[in-house]
Amino acid sequence: VFDVSWNADDSVFALGLGNAELSLHDASIGSHLKTLKFHDSSIRTVKFKPTNTNALASAGRDGHIAIWDLRSGDAPVNII
């Protein structure tokens, strides 16, 4: 685990993992919700948008920043 981020209402937390996966968990019971995959190498940081519980960004060693909207499926909505 390289980074952890909680959404604005603390109901979900995201883990940026060394295996290039973004793992989402229910914060109240710790259960796994879903795994998001885009990066080719380890995710170094993950941050939820403070004003939106469904928006987050991840940045990996691959040099990409992925913008995610949890309402729109399992693929990034934008890549930088």
Summary of the structure (lengths in Angstrom):
residues: 80
radius of gyration: 11.3
end to end distance: 22.5
largest distance: 33.1
contacts: 235
relative contact order: 0.23
helix: 0%
strand: 50%
